[in-house]
């Protein structure tokens, strides 16, 4: 695979459709795009950058290497505990060879401990580094 054959997938909106599609998150299509395109890089920006952070344990301690608690949401008398876990999806993408990128500014916006909680394998891009890479991709998609 060369950089010219790769596609850049950009996700900026977090948890979009989580309630409507409780069985999957918006990253569900990335493995197929990765296989079909010859390789993808995924950039998590804005609120979606939080997908690249681990909580460590159910209590939120530790580094991003542990298991994260799946969130639940209470709406009226109903509790939804089948919401997708985008962090698990990011881990699967990394294992499949997808390069996952997070812009430095978006990471900083998530708090002073965000860098410490970054999932292993996620790469941080400085400043306008992502925009500078666009010409090297065959296609750029917004998810």
N, C-alpha and C positions, 0 to 999 in steps of 0.2 A: 504494500500500500504506500502510495506517495501522498504528500500533503495536498497535491492538486486534486486527487480523487476523493478526498474526504469532504464530508458535509459538516457544516456547523449548525447545530440545533441550539436555539436560545429559548430559555424559559424564564419569564419574568414574573408571571402571576402565580402565586402559591395557592395551593388547596382549591383550585378552581374545579368545581363539579364534584367535590369529595362526597357530598351527601347524595347526589344523584347517582353516582357510580361507585357505590360503596365497595365494590369488588376490585377496583383498579384505580390507579392515579393517572395523571396526565402523562406520566413517563412510560406507560405501558407499550407504546408504539416504538420507543427508541431501539430496543433490541432488533426488531425487524428492519428498521431503517439502517441500522449499523450493518446488518448482514447484506442487505440489498444494495447498499451504496458503495461498499468497499471500505467503509469505515466512517465513524462519526465522532465528532467532539461535541460535548454538551456543555453549554455555558449556563450557569445558574446565576441569575441577576436579580436585584431588588429583593422582594420578600422570598422568592424561590431560593435564594442563597442559603436560607435556613435548612433546606433539604440536605446540605452538605455537612451539617453539624450533628454530632452525636451527643446524646445526653449521658451516656455511660451506663446508667442503670435506671430502674424505674423511679428512683428517688432523685435522679438528675446529678449524681456525683460521678466522678471519674472522668476518663477521657472518652473520645469518640470510638473506642475499640470495643466497648461492651454492647449489651443489648439495650435497645430503647423501648420504653413503654409505648404501646399503641394508644393513641388518644381516644377518649370517648366524649360524646357531646350529648347534653341533655336539652331536649326541645319539648317544653311542656311536660307531659307525663311520660314521654318516651325517651329512652337512652339509646343512642346509636353507638355501638361498640365495634362496628365492623368497618370503620373508616380505614382507608388505605394508609400504608406507612411509606411515605416517600423516601425515608432514609434507607429502608430495606431495599427499595428499588435502586437507589444510587449505589449501594453496595453491590448489587447484582450487575449493574452496568459496568462498574469498575472491574469486576471479575470477568466480564465478557470482553474486556479490552476497549471499552469506550473511555476516552479521555474526558474527565469532568473538570471544568474550570469554574472558578469563582473570582470575580473582580475584587481587588483589595478594598475598595471603598464600600462595596456591599457587605463584605465581611466585617469591616470596622463598624458599620452601622448596626450590626447585631450584638455589639457589646464588647467590653474589654477581654472577655474570656473566649471569644469566638474562635480565635486562631488556635487556642489550646484544644478546642472541641472539634476541630476539622477532622472529618473522616480520613483515614489513611488512604493515600493515593490521589486525593483531590489536589489539584494544582491551583495556586493563587496567581492571578494575572495582575500586574501593576497598572495603575492609572488607566490610560487609554489603550493598553496593550491588546485588548480584544478587538477593538475597531481596526487597529493596525494590521491584524491578521486576516481580516475579511478577504482581501484579494487572493490569498493563498488557497481559499476553499472553492470547490466546484459549485456548491450551492450553500445558501444561508437560509435557514428556516426558523420561523418563530412558532413555538408550540403554545 
